[in-house]
Amino acid sequence: MMAIKEKATISLDAQTKRDGIAILDTMGLNLSTFAEMSLRQLVRDGRLPFTPSVRPSFKKDNEGYPCSKRTWMIPAS
């Protein structure tokens, strides 16, 4: 017997979504399949299917927050 699929909604920033879809497309996957694969592995293993990390080279804005890869600090004159 096949399980009934439920719909889920997630919120992502547009650039992350576009970048992720582009990478998944090269692998022959879509976002829905990736989400299901990740969740199945989470349930199976009881832990995240990856090791969270922060890029140590993130530049920070004037308030100390990481800049996005498309935004860079403008040096004070």
mmJSON file of the N, C-alpha and C atoms, coordinates in Angstrom:
{"data_MODEL":{"atom_site":{
"group_PDB":["ATOM","ATOM","ATOM","ATOM","ATOM","ATOM","ATOM","ATOM","ATOM","ATOM","ATOM","ATOM","ATOM","ATOM","ATOM","ATOM","ATOM","ATOM","ATOM","ATOM","ATOM","ATOM","ATOM","ATOM","ATOM","ATOM","ATOM","ATOM","ATOM","ATOM","ATOM","ATOM","ATOM","ATOM","ATOM","ATOM","ATOM","ATOM","ATOM","ATOM","ATOM","ATOM","ATOM","ATOM","ATOM","ATOM","ATOM","ATOM","ATOM","ATOM","ATOM","ATOM","ATOM","ATOM","ATOM","ATOM","ATOM","ATOM","ATOM","ATOM","ATOM","ATOM","ATOM","ATOM","ATOM","ATOM","ATOM","ATOM","ATOM","ATOM","ATOM","ATOM","ATOM","ATOM","ATOM","ATOM","ATOM","ATOM","ATOM","ATOM","ATOM","ATOM","ATOM","ATOM","ATOM","ATOM","ATOM","ATOM","ATOM","ATOM","ATOM","ATOM","ATOM","ATOM","ATOM","ATOM","ATOM","ATOM","ATOM","ATOM","ATOM","ATOM","ATOM","ATOM","ATOM","ATOM","ATOM","ATOM","ATOM","ATOM","ATOM","ATOM","ATOM","ATOM","ATOM","ATOM","ATOM","ATOM","ATOM","ATOM","ATOM","ATOM","ATOM","ATOM","ATOM","ATOM","ATOM","ATOM","ATOM","ATOM","ATOM","ATOM","ATOM","ATOM","ATOM","ATOM","ATOM","ATOM","ATOM","ATOM","ATOM","ATOM","ATOM","ATOM","ATOM","ATOM","ATOM","ATOM","ATOM","ATOM","ATOM","ATOM","ATOM","ATOM","ATOM","ATOM","ATOM","ATOM","ATOM","ATOM","ATOM","ATOM","ATOM","ATOM","ATOM","ATOM","ATOM","ATOM","ATOM","ATOM","ATOM","ATOM","ATOM","ATOM","ATOM","ATOM","ATOM","ATOM","ATOM","ATOM","ATOM","ATOM","ATOM","ATOM","ATOM","ATOM","ATOM","ATOM","ATOM","ATOM","ATOM","ATOM","ATOM","ATOM","ATOM","ATOM","ATOM","ATOM","ATOM","ATOM","ATOM","ATOM","ATOM","ATOM","ATOM","ATOM","ATOM","ATOM","ATOM","ATOM","ATOM","ATOM","ATOM","ATOM","ATOM","ATOM","ATOM","ATOM","ATOM","ATOM","ATOM","ATOM","ATOM","ATOM","ATOM","ATOM","ATOM","ATOM","ATOM","ATOM","ATOM"],
"id":[1,2,3,4,5,6,7,8,9,10,11,12,13,14,15,16,17,18,19,20,21,22,23,24,25,26,27,28,29,30,31,32,33,34,35,36,37,38,39,40,41,42,43,44,45,46,47,48,49,50,51,52,53,54,55,56,57,58,59,60,61,62,63,64,65,66,67,68,69,70,71,72,73,74,75,76,77,78,79,80,81,82,83,84,85,86,87,88,89,90,91,92,93,94,95,96,97,98,99,100,101,102,103,104,105,106,107,108,109,110,111,112,113,114,115,116,117,118,119,120,121,122,123,124,125,126,127,128,129,130,131,132,133,134,135,136,137,138,139,140,141,142,143,144,145,146,147,148,149,150,151,152,153,154,155,156,157,158,159,160,161,162,163,164,165,166,167,168,169,170,171,172,173,174,175,176,177,178,179,180,181,182,183,184,185,186,187,188,189,190,191,192,193,194,195,196,197,198,199,200,201,202,203,204,205,206,207,208,209,210,211,212,213,214,215,216,217,218,219,220,221,222,223,224,225,226,227,228,229,230,231],
"type_symbol":["N","C","C","N","C","C","N","C","C","N","C","C","N","C","C","N","C","C","N","C","C","N","C","C","N","C","C","N","C","C","N","C","C","N","C","C","N","C","C","N","C","C","N","C","C","N","C","C","N","C","C","N","C","C","N","C","C","N","C","C","N","C","C","N","C","C","N","C","C","N","C","C","N","C","C","N","C","C","N","C","C","N","C","C","N","C","C","N","C","C","N","C","C","N","C","C","N","C","C","N","C","C","N","C","C","N","C","C","N","C","C","N","C","C","N","C","C","N","C","C","N","C","C","N","C","C","N","C","C","N","C","C","N","C","C","N","C","C","N","C","C","N","C","C","N","C","C","N","C","C","N","C","C","N","C","C","N","C","C","N","C","C","N","C","C","N","C","C","N","C","C","N","C","C","N","C","C","N","C","C","N","C","C","N","C","C","N","C","C","N","C","C","N","C","C","N","C","C","N","C","C","N","C","C","N","C","C","N","C","C","N","C","C","N","C","C","N","C","C","N","C","C","N","C","C","N","C","C","N","C","C"],
"label_atom_id":["N","CA","C","N","CA","C","N","CA","C","N","CA","C","N","CA","C","N","CA","C","N","CA","C","N","CA","C","N","CA","C","N","CA","C","N","CA","C","N","CA","C","N","CA","C","N","CA","C","N","CA","C","N","CA","C","N","CA","C","N","CA","C","N","CA","C","N","CA","C","N","CA","C","N","CA","C","N","CA","C","N","CA","C","N","CA","C","N","CA","C","N","CA","C","N","CA","C","N","CA","C","N","CA","C","N","CA","C","N","CA","C","N","CA","C","N","CA","C","N","CA","C","N","CA","C","N","CA","C","N","CA","C","N","CA","C","N","CA","C","N","CA","C","N","CA","C","N","CA","C","N","CA","C","N","CA","C","N","CA","C","N","CA","C","N","CA","C","N","CA","C","N","CA","C","N","CA","C","N","CA","C","N","CA","C","N","CA","C","N","CA","C","N","CA","C","N","CA","C","N","CA","C","N","CA","C","N","CA","C","N","CA","C","N","CA","C","N","CA","C","N","CA","C","N","CA","C","N","CA","C","N","CA","C","N","CA","C","N","CA","C","N","CA","C","N","CA","C","N","CA","C","N","CA","C","N","CA","C","N","CA","C","N","CA","C","N","CA","C"],
"label_alt_id":[null,null,null,null,null,null,null,null,null,null,null,null,null,null,null,null,null,null,null,null,null,null,null,null,null,null,null,null,null,null,null,null,null,null,null,null,null,null,null,null,null,null,null,null,null,null,null,null,null,null,null,null,null,null,null,null,null,null,null,null,null,null,null,null,null,null,null,null,null,null,null,null,null,null,null,null,null,null,null,null,null,null,null,null,null,null,null,null,null,null,null,null,null,null,null,null,null,null,null,null,null,null,null,null,null,null,null,null,null,null,null,null,null,null,null,null,null,null,null,null,null,null,null,null,null,null,null,null,null,null,null,null,null,null,null,null,null,null,null,null,null,null,null,null,null,null,null,null,null,null,null,null,null,null,null,null,null,null,null,null,null,null,null,null,null,null,null,null,null,null,null,null,null,null,null,null,null,null,null,null,null,null,null,null,null,null,null,null,null,null,null,null,null,null,null,null,null,null,null,null,null,null,null,null,null,null,null,null,null,null,null,null,null,null,null,null,null,null,null,null,null,null,null,null,null,null,null,null,null,null,null],
"label_comp_id":["MET","MET","MET","MET","MET","MET","ALA","ALA","ALA","ILE","ILE","ILE","LYS","LYS","LYS","GLU","GLU","GLU","LYS","LYS","LYS","ALA","ALA","ALA","THR","THR","THR","ILE","ILE","ILE","SER","SER","SER","LEU","LEU","LEU","ASP","ASP","ASP","ALA","ALA","ALA","GLN","GLN","GLN","THR","THR","THR","LYS","LYS","LYS","ARG","ARG","ARG","ASP","ASP","ASP","GLY","GLY","GLY","ILE","ILE","ILE","ALA","ALA","ALA","ILE","ILE","ILE","LEU","LEU","LEU","ASP","ASP","ASP","THR","THR","THR","MET","MET","MET","GLY","GLY","GLY","LEU","LEU","LEU","ASN","ASN","ASN","LEU","LEU","LEU","SER","SER","SER","THR","THR","THR","PHE","PHE","PHE","ALA","ALA","ALA","GLU","GLU","GLU","MET","MET","MET","SER","SER","SER","LEU","LEU","LEU","ARG","ARG","ARG","GLN","GLN","GLN","LEU","LEU","LEU","VAL","VAL","VAL","ARG","ARG","ARG","ASP","ASP","ASP","GLY","GLY","GLY","ARG","ARG","ARG","LEU","LEU","LEU","PRO","PRO","PRO","PHE","PHE","PHE","THR","THR","THR","PRO","PRO","PRO","SER","SER","SER","VAL","VAL","VAL","ARG","ARG","ARG","PRO","PRO","PRO","SER","SER","SER","PHE","PHE","PHE","LYS","LYS","LYS","LYS","LYS","LYS","ASP","ASP","ASP","ASN","ASN","ASN","GLU","GLU","GLU","GLY","GLY","GLY","TYR","TYR","TYR","PRO","PRO","PRO","CYS","CYS","CYS","SER","SER","SER","LYS","LYS","LYS","ARG","ARG","ARG","THR","THR","THR","TRP","TRP","TRP","MET","MET","MET","ILE","ILE","ILE","PRO","PRO","PRO","ALA","ALA","ALA","SER","SER","SER"],
"label_asym_id":["A","A","A","A","A","A","A","A","A","A","A","A","A","A","A","A","A","A","A","A","A","A","A","A","A","A","A","A","A","A","A","A","A","A","A","A","A","A","A","A","A","A","A","A","A","A","A","A","A","A","A","A","A","A","A","A","A","A","A","A","A","A","A","A","A","A","A","A","A","A","A","A","A","A","A","A","A","A","A","A","A","A","A","A","A","A","A","A","A","A","A","A","A","A","A","A","A","A","A","A","A","A","A","A","A","A","A","A","A","A","A","A","A","A","A","A","A","A","A","A","A","A","A","A","A","A","A","A","A","A","A","A","A","A","A","A","A","A","A","A","A","A","A","A","A","A","A","A","A","A","A","A","A","A","A","A","A","A","A","A","A","A","A","A","A","A","A","A","A","A","A","A","A","A","A","A","A","A","A","A","A","A","A","A","A","A","A","A","A","A","A","A","A","A","A","A","A","A","A","A","A","A","A","A","A","A","A","A","A","A","A","A","A","A","A","A","A","A","A","A","A","A","A","A","A","A","A","A","A","A","A"],
"label_entity_id":["1","1","1","1","1","1","1","1","1","1","1","1","1","1","1","1","1","1","1","1","1","1","1","1","1","1","1","1","1","1","1","1","1","1","1","1","1","1","1","1","1","1","1","1","1","1","1","1","1","1","1","1","1","1","1","1","1","1","1","1","1","1","1","1","1","1","1","1","1","1","1","1","1","1","1","1","1","1","1","1","1","1","1","1","1","1","1","1","1","1","1","1","1","1","1","1","1","1","1","1","1","1","1","1","1","1","1","1","1","1","1","1","1","1","1","1","1","1","1","1","1","1","1","1","1","1","1","1","1","1","1","1","1","1","1","1","1","1","1","1","1","1","1","1","1","1","1","1","1","1","1","1","1","1","1","1","1","1","1","1","1","1","1","1","1","1","1","1","1","1","1","1","1","1","1","1","1","1","1","1","1","1","1","1","1","1","1","1","1","1","1","1","1","1","1","1","1","1","1","1","1","1","1","1","1","1","1","1","1","1","1","1","1","1","1","1","1","1","1","1","1","1","1","1","1","1","1","1","1","1","1"],
"label_seq_id":[1,1,1,2,2,2,3,3,3,4,4,4,5,5,5,6,6,6,7,7,7,8,8,8,9,9,9,10,10,10,11,11,11,12,12,12,13,13,13,14,14,14,15,15,15,16,16,16,17,17,17,18,18,18,19,19,19,20,20,20,21,21,21,22,22,22,23,23,23,24,24,24,25,25,25,26,26,26,27,27,27,28,28,28,29,29,29,30,30,30,31,31,31,32,32,32,33,33,33,34,34,34,35,35,35,36,36,36,37,37,37,38,38,38,39,39,39,40,40,40,41,41,41,42,42,42,43,43,43,44,44,44,45,45,45,46,46,46,47,47,47,48,48,48,49,49,49,50,50,50,51,51,51,52,52,52,53,53,53,54,54,54,55,55,55,56,56,56,57,57,57,58,58,58,59,59,59,60,60,60,61,61,61,62,62,62,63,63,63,64,64,64,65,65,65,66,66,66,67,67,67,68,68,68,69,69,69,70,70,70,71,71,71,72,72,72,73,73,73,74,74,74,75,75,75,76,76,76,77,77,77],
"pdbx_PDB_ins_code":[null,null,null,null,null,null,null,null,null,null,null,null,null,null,null,null,null,null,null,null,null,null,null,null,null,null,null,null,null,null,null,null,null,null,null,null,null,null,null,null,null,null,null,null,null,null,null,null,null,null,null,null,null,null,null,null,null,null,null,null,null,null,null,null,null,null,null,null,null,null,null,null,null,null,null,null,null,null,null,null,null,null,null,null,null,null,null,null,null,null,null,null,null,null,null,null,null,null,null,null,null,null,null,null,null,null,null,null,null,null,null,null,null,null,null,null,null,null,null,null,null,null,null,null,null,null,null,null,null,null,null,null,null,null,null,null,null,null,null,null,null,null,null,null,null,null,null,null,null,null,null,null,null,null,null,null,null,null,null,null,null,null,null,null,null,null,null,null,null,null,null,null,null,null,null,null,null,null,null,null,null,null,null,null,null,null,null,null,null,null,null,null,null,null,null,null,null,null,null,null,null,null,null,null,null,null,null,null,null,null,null,null,null,null,null,null,null,null,null,null,null,null,null,null,null,null,null,null,null,null,null],
"Cartn_x":[0.836,0.0,0.892,0.58,1.382,0.878,1.804,1.443,0.855,-0.114,-0.71,0.231,0.58,1.501,0.737,1.376,0.826,1.649,1.001,1.708,2.284,3.446,4.087,4.538,4.535,4.97,6.174,7.215,8.384,8.635,9.262,9.614,11.12,11.559,12.985,13.198,14.402,14.675,14.859,14.505,14.457,15.793,16.894,18.203,18.612,18.367,18.687,17.873,16.609,15.75,16.275,16.585,17.098,18.41,19.335,20.628,20.46,19.614,19.379,18.751,17.753,17.096,18.079,18.954,19.945,20.892,21.339,22.238,21.502,20.292,19.516,19.212,18.963,18.672,19.835,21.065,22.23,22.33,21.666,21.666,20.43,19.559,18.337,17.286,17.381,16.434,15.656,14.51,13.79,13.74,13.247,13.25,12.391,11.258,10.373,11.057,11.707,12.407,13.537,14.297,15.382,14.845,13.748,13.161,12.721,12.087,11.646,12.834,13.861,15.064,15.685,15.808,16.421,15.597,14.27,13.406,13.403,13.411,13.456,14.751,15.854,17.129,17.145,16.565,16.449,15.679,14.558,13.737,14.475,15.106,15.81,16.962,17.781,19.003,18.826,17.746,17.527,18.48,19.029,19.928,19.895,20.456,20.506,21.346,20.939,21.694,22.921,23.338,24.513,25.034,26.236,26.8,26.672,25.848,25.713,27.049,27.306,28.539,28.31,29.214,29.191,30.501,30.407,31.642,32.442,33.661,34.444,34.844,34.705,35.161,34.041,32.859,31.785,32.222,32.008,32.234,31.007,31.185,30.067,29.753,28.47,28.071,28.402,28.016,28.345,27.676,26.634,25.946,26.398,27.38,27.913,27.225,26.277,25.582,26.321,26.303,26.966,26.328,27.167,26.678,26.29,25.287,24.965,26.083,26.139,27.234,27.147,26.026,25.868,25.974,26.22,26.311,27.65,28.359,29.653,29.681,30.461,30.582,31.246,30.776,31.406,32.28,33.604,34.484,34.098,34.178,33.903,34.98,34.557,35.569,35.991],
"Cartn_y":[-1.171,0.0,1.248,2.189,3.405,4.473,5.14,6.193,7.389,8.033,9.231,10.391,11.129,12.263,13.474,14.225,15.478,16.624,17.735,18.925,19.67,20.274,21.096,22.391,23.456,24.749,25.208,25.665,26.22,27.617,28.441,29.795,29.879,30.367,30.528,31.889,32.415,33.636,33.237,34.146,33.85,33.376,33.981,33.621,32.207,31.867,30.525,29.494,29.787,28.868,28.683,29.781,29.692,28.915,29.225,28.544,27.059,26.736,25.34,24.558,25.138,24.475,24.252,25.22,25.072,23.898,23.774,22.673,21.336,21.286,20.05,19.619,20.59,20.289,19.55,19.937,19.254,17.809,17.516,16.164,15.366,16.007,15.337,15.273,16.167,16.202,17.507,17.504,18.755,19.045,20.203,20.639,19.72,19.287,18.406,17.072,16.486,15.213,15.376,16.484,16.733,16.863,17.595,17.767,16.414,15.6,14.289,13.393,13.406,12.61,13.025,14.328,14.844,14.469,14.613,14.288,12.791,11.965,10.517,10.118,10.726,10.411,10.917,12.09,12.622,11.654,11.155,10.22,8.903,8.4,7.121,7.169,8.243,8.323,9.078,9.852,10.627,11.798,12.252,13.411,14.074,15.266,15.969,15.18,15.207,14.47,15.235,16.226,17.023,17.67,18.193,18.89,20.399,21.087,22.531,23.233,24.229,24.997,26.425,27.281,28.679,28.949,29.595,29.936,30.925,30.581,31.465,32.768,32.826,34.018,35.023,34.841,35.802,37.191,38.145,39.534,39.967,40.92,41.378,42.821,43.16,44.535,45.384,46.629,47.55,47.199,46.338,45.917,44.531,43.939,42.653,41.442,41.664,40.551,40.125,38.807,38.363,39.016,39.459,40.016,38.868,39.089,38.06,38.049,36.995,36.903,37.972,38.646,39.689,41.1,41.177,42.478,42.582,43.652,43.824,45.14,45.208,46.434,47.517,48.715,49.859,50.497,50.59,51.145,52.573,52.894,54.26,55.182,56.365,57.307,58.297],
"Cartn_z":[0.0,0.0,0.0,-0.854,-0.984,-0.004,0.655,1.602,0.851,1.478,0.89,1.156,0.112,0.255,0.77,1.646,2.149,1.598,1.352,0.886,2.073,1.867,2.887,2.225,2.965,2.445,3.251,2.546,3.222,2.677,3.47,3.041,2.887,1.747,1.443,0.82,0.975,0.228,-1.238,-2.134,-3.568,-4.129,-3.705,-4.257,-3.84,-2.574,-2.095,-2.862,-3.085,-3.843,-5.264,-5.938,-7.319,-7.372,-6.458,-6.443,-6.157,-5.186,-4.837,-5.979,-6.622,-7.75,-8.895,-9.133,-10.208,-9.924,-8.686,-8.316,-8.405,-7.839,-7.879,-9.31,-10.176,-11.578,-12.238,-11.897,-12.482,-11.997,-10.871,-10.312,-10.728,-11.508,-11.926,-10.832,-9.847,-8.733,-8.742,-8.072,-7.86,-6.364,-6.006,-4.609,-3.732,-4.253,-3.498,-3.19,-4.178,-3.977,-2.964,-3.074,-2.121,-0.7,-0.537,0.797,1.356,0.526,1.005,1.347,0.513,0.801,2.127,2.336,3.562,4.791,4.698,5.828,6.124,5.079,5.299,6.014,5.615,6.259,7.701,7.943,9.299,10.191,9.702,10.472,10.67,9.621,9.709,10.705,10.62,11.422,12.745,12.868,14.086,14.228,13.109,13.131,11.764,11.681,10.399,9.39,8.128,7.115,6.606,7.343,6.989,8.259,8.215,9.362,9.117,9.911,9.724,9.937,9.126,9.272,8.813,9.199,8.781,8.074,6.958,6.244,7.084,7.425,8.285,7.611,6.301,5.596,5.319,5.946,5.727,6.153,5.284,5.665,6.451,7.368,8.176,7.854,7.96,7.713,8.939,8.901,9.99,11.311,11.261,12.48,12.94,12.258,12.667,12.071,11.14,10.506,9.242,8.931,7.694,6.475,5.542,4.288,3.379,2.55,1.568,0.539,-0.275,-1.232,-2.312,-2.403,-3.413,-2.821,-1.507,-0.85,-0.143,-0.353,0.295,1.029,2.089,2.862,2.016,2.201,1.561,2.635,2.369,3.392,3.75,5.028,5.474,4.952,4.498,3.974,4.999],
"occupancy":[1.0,1.0,1.0,1.0,1.0,1.0,1.0,1.0,1.0,1.0,1.0,1.0,1.0,1.0,1.0,1.0,1.0,1.0,1.0,1.0,1.0,1.0,1.0,1.0,1.0,1.0,1.0,1.0,1.0,1.0,1.0,1.0,1.0,1.0,1.0,1.0,1.0,1.0,1.0,1.0,1.0,1.0,1.0,1.0,1.0,1.0,1.0,1.0,1.0,1.0,1.0,1.0,1.0,1.0,1.0,1.0,1.0,1.0,1.0,1.0,1.0,1.0,1.0,1.0,1.0,1.0,1.0,1.0,1.0,1.0,1.0,1.0,1.0,1.0,1.0,1.0,1.0,1.0,1.0,1.0,1.0,1.0,1.0,1.0,1.0,1.0,1.0,1.0,1.0,1.0,1.0,1.0,1.0,1.0,1.0,1.0,1.0,1.0,1.0,1.0,1.0,1.0,1.0,1.0,1.0,1.0,1.0,1.0,1.0,1.0,1.0,1.0,1.0,1.0,1.0,1.0,1.0,1.0,1.0,1.0,1.0,1.0,1.0,1.0,1.0,1.0,1.0,1.0,1.0,1.0,1.0,1.0,1.0,1.0,1.0,1.0,1.0,1.0,1.0,1.0,1.0,1.0,1.0,1.0,1.0,1.0,1.0,1.0,1.0,1.0,1.0,1.0,1.0,1.0,1.0,1.0,1.0,1.0,1.0,1.0,1.0,1.0,1.0,1.0,1.0,1.0,1.0,1.0,1.0,1.0,1.0,1.0,1.0,1.0,1.0,1.0,1.0,1.0,1.0,1.0,1.0,1.0,1.0,1.0,1.0,1.0,1.0,1.0,1.0,1.0,1.0,1.0,1.0,1.0,1.0,1.0,1.0,1.0,1.0,1.0,1.0,1.0,1.0,1.0,1.0,1.0,1.0,1.0,1.0,1.0,1.0,1.0,1.0,1.0,1.0,1.0,1.0,1.0,1.0,1.0,1.0,1.0,1.0,1.0,1.0,1.0,1.0,1.0,1.0,1.0,1.0],
"B_iso_or_equiv":[0.0,0.0,0.0,0.0,0.0,0.0,0.0,0.0,0.0,0.0,0.0,0.0,0.0,0.0,0.0,0.0,0.0,0.0,0.0,0.0,0.0,0.0,0.0,0.0,0.0,0.0,0.0,0.0,0.0,0.0,0.0,0.0,0.0,0.0,0.0,0.0,0.0,0.0,0.0,0.0,0.0,0.0,0.0,0.0,0.0,0.0,0.0,0.0,0.0,0.0,0.0,0.0,0.0,0.0,0.0,0.0,0.0,0.0,0.0,0.0,0.0,0.0,0.0,0.0,0.0,0.0,0.0,0.0,0.0,0.0,0.0,0.0,0.0,0.0,0.0,0.0,0.0,0.0,0.0,0.0,0.0,0.0,0.0,0.0,0.0,0.0,0.0,0.0,0.0,0.0,0.0,0.0,0.0,0.0,0.0,0.0,0.0,0.0,0.0,0.0,0.0,0.0,0.0,0.0,0.0,0.0,0.0,0.0,0.0,0.0,0.0,0.0,0.0,0.0,0.0,0.0,0.0,0.0,0.0,0.0,0.0,0.0,0.0,0.0,0.0,0.0,0.0,0.0,0.0,0.0,0.0,0.0,0.0,0.0,0.0,0.0,0.0,0.0,0.0,0.0,0.0,0.0,0.0,0.0,0.0,0.0,0.0,0.0,0.0,0.0,0.0,0.0,0.0,0.0,0.0,0.0,0.0,0.0,0.0,0.0,0.0,0.0,0.0,0.0,0.0,0.0,0.0,0.0,0.0,0.0,0.0,0.0,0.0,0.0,0.0,0.0,0.0,0.0,0.0,0.0,0.0,0.0,0.0,0.0,0.0,0.0,0.0,0.0,0.0,0.0,0.0,0.0,0.0,0.0,0.0,0.0,0.0,0.0,0.0,0.0,0.0,0.0,0.0,0.0,0.0,0.0,0.0,0.0,0.0,0.0,0.0,0.0,0.0,0.0,0.0,0.0,0.0,0.0,0.0,0.0,0.0,0.0,0.0,0.0,0.0,0.0,0.0,0.0,0.0,0.0,0.0],
"pdbx_formal_charge":[null,null,null,null,null,null,null,null,null,null,null,null,null,null,null,null,null,null,null,null,null,null,null,null,null,null,null,null,null,null,null,null,null,null,null,null,null,null,null,null,null,null,null,null,null,null,null,null,null,null,null,null,null,null,null,null,null,null,null,null,null,null,null,null,null,null,null,null,null,null,null,null,null,null,null,null,null,null,null,null,null,null,null,null,null,null,null,null,null,null,null,null,null,null,null,null,null,null,null,null,null,null,null,null,null,null,null,null,null,null,null,null,null,null,null,null,null,null,null,null,null,null,null,null,null,null,null,null,null,null,null,null,null,null,null,null,null,null,null,null,null,null,null,null,null,null,null,null,null,null,null,null,null,null,null,null,null,null,null,null,null,null,null,null,null,null,null,null,null,null,null,null,null,null,null,null,null,null,null,null,null,null,null,null,null,null,null,null,null,null,null,null,null,null,null,null,null,null,null,null,null,null,null,null,null,null,null,null,null,null,null,null,null,null,null,null,null,null,null,null,null,null,null,null,null,null,null,null,null,null,null],
"auth_seq_id":[1,1,1,2,2,2,3,3,3,4,4,4,5,5,5,6,6,6,7,7,7,8,8,8,9,9,9,10,10,10,11,11,11,12,12,12,13,13,13,14,14,14,15,15,15,16,16,16,17,17,17,18,18,18,19,19,19,20,20,20,21,21,21,22,22,22,23,23,23,24,24,24,25,25,25,26,26,26,27,27,27,28,28,28,29,29,29,30,30,30,31,31,31,32,32,32,33,33,33,34,34,34,35,35,35,36,36,36,37,37,37,38,38,38,39,39,39,40,40,40,41,41,41,42,42,42,43,43,43,44,44,44,45,45,45,46,46,46,47,47,47,48,48,48,49,49,49,50,50,50,51,51,51,52,52,52,53,53,53,54,54,54,55,55,55,56,56,56,57,57,57,58,58,58,59,59,59,60,60,60,61,61,61,62,62,62,63,63,63,64,64,64,65,65,65,66,66,66,67,67,67,68,68,68,69,69,69,70,70,70,71,71,71,72,72,72,73,73,73,74,74,74,75,75,75,76,76,76,77,77,77],
"auth_comp_id":["MET","MET","MET","MET","MET","MET","ALA","ALA","ALA","ILE","ILE","ILE","LYS","LYS","LYS","GLU","GLU","GLU","LYS","LYS","LYS","ALA","ALA","ALA","THR","THR","THR","ILE","ILE","ILE","SER","SER","SER","LEU","LEU","LEU","ASP","ASP","ASP","ALA","ALA","ALA","GLN","GLN","GLN","THR","THR","THR","LYS","LYS","LYS","ARG","ARG","ARG","ASP","ASP","ASP","GLY","GLY","GLY","ILE","ILE","ILE","ALA","ALA","ALA","ILE","ILE","ILE","LEU","LEU","LEU","ASP","ASP","ASP","THR","THR","THR","MET","MET","MET","GLY","GLY","GLY","LEU","LEU","LEU","ASN","ASN","ASN","LEU","LEU","LEU","SER","SER","SER","THR","THR","THR","PHE","PHE","PHE","ALA","ALA","ALA","GLU","GLU","GLU","MET","MET","MET","SER","SER","SER","LEU","LEU","LEU","ARG","ARG","ARG","GLN","GLN","GLN","LEU","LEU","LEU","VAL","VAL","VAL","ARG","ARG","ARG","ASP","ASP","ASP","GLY","GLY","GLY","ARG","ARG","ARG","LEU","LEU","LEU","PRO","PRO","PRO","PHE","PHE","PHE","THR","THR","THR","PRO","PRO","PRO","SER","SER","SER","VAL","VAL","VAL","ARG","ARG","ARG","PRO","PRO","PRO","SER","SER","SER","PHE","PHE","PHE","LYS","LYS","LYS","LYS","LYS","LYS","ASP","ASP","ASP","ASN","ASN","ASN","GLU","GLU","GLU","GLY","GLY","GLY","TYR","TYR","TYR","PRO","PRO","PRO","CYS","CYS","CYS","SER","SER","SER","LYS","LYS","LYS","ARG","ARG","ARG","THR","THR","THR","TRP","TRP","TRP","MET","MET","MET","ILE","ILE","ILE","PRO","PRO","PRO","ALA","ALA","ALA","SER","SER","SER"],
"auth_asym_id":["A","A","A","A","A","A","A","A","A","A","A","A","A","A","A","A","A","A","A","A","A","A","A","A","A","A","A","A","A","A","A","A","A","A","A","A","A","A","A","A","A","A","A","A","A","A","A","A","A","A","A","A","A","A","A","A","A","A","A","A","A","A","A","A","A","A","A","A","A","A","A","A","A","A","A","A","A","A","A","A","A","A","A","A","A","A","A","A","A","A","A","A","A","A","A","A","A","A","A","A","A","A","A","A","A","A","A","A","A","A","A","A","A","A","A","A","A","A","A","A","A","A","A","A","A","A","A","A","A","A","A","A","A","A","A","A","A","A","A","A","A","A","A","A","A","A","A","A","A","A","A","A","A","A","A","A","A","A","A","A","A","A","A","A","A","A","A","A","A","A","A","A","A","A","A","A","A","A","A","A","A","A","A","A","A","A","A","A","A","A","A","A","A","A","A","A","A","A","A","A","A","A","A","A","A","A","A","A","A","A","A","A","A","A","A","A","A","A","A","A","A","A","A","A","A","A","A","A","A","A","A"],
"auth_atom_id":["N","CA","C","N","CA","C","N","CA","C","N","CA","C","N","CA","C","N","CA","C","N","CA","C","N","CA","C","N","CA","C","N","CA","C","N","CA","C","N","CA","C","N","CA","C","N","CA","C","N","CA","C","N","CA","C","N","CA","C","N","CA","C","N","CA","C","N","CA","C","N","CA","C","N","CA","C","N","CA","C","N","CA","C","N","CA","C","N","CA","C","N","CA","C","N","CA","C","N","CA","C","N","CA","C","N","CA","C","N","CA","C","N","CA","C","N","CA","C","N","CA","C","N","CA","C","N","CA","C","N","CA","C","N","CA","C","N","CA","C","N","CA","C","N","CA","C","N","CA","C","N","CA","C","N","CA","C","N","CA","C","N","CA","C","N","CA","C","N","CA","C","N","CA","C","N","CA","C","N","CA","C","N","CA","C","N","CA","C","N","CA","C","N","CA","C","N","CA","C","N","CA","C","N","CA","C","N","CA","C","N","CA","C","N","CA","C","N","CA","C","N","CA","C","N","CA","C","N","CA","C","N","CA","C","N","CA","C","N","CA","C","N","CA","C","N","CA","C","N","CA","C","N","CA","C","N","CA","C","N","CA","C","N","CA","C","N","CA","C"],
"pdbx_PDB_model_num":[1,1,1,1,1,1,1,1,1,1,1,1,1,1,1,1,1,1,1,1,1,1,1,1,1,1,1,1,1,1,1,1,1,1,1,1,1,1,1,1,1,1,1,1,1,1,1,1,1,1,1,1,1,1,1,1,1,1,1,1,1,1,1,1,1,1,1,1,1,1,1,1,1,1,1,1,1,1,1,1,1,1,1,1,1,1,1,1,1,1,1,1,1,1,1,1,1,1,1,1,1,1,1,1,1,1,1,1,1,1,1,1,1,1,1,1,1,1,1,1,1,1,1,1,1,1,1,1,1,1,1,1,1,1,1,1,1,1,1,1,1,1,1,1,1,1,1,1,1,1,1,1,1,1,1,1,1,1,1,1,1,1,1,1,1,1,1,1,1,1,1,1,1,1,1,1,1,1,1,1,1,1,1,1,1,1,1,1,1,1,1,1,1,1,1,1,1,1,1,1,1,1,1,1,1,1,1,1,1,1,1,1,1,1,1,1,1,1,1,1,1,1,1,1,1,1,1,1,1,1,1]
}}}
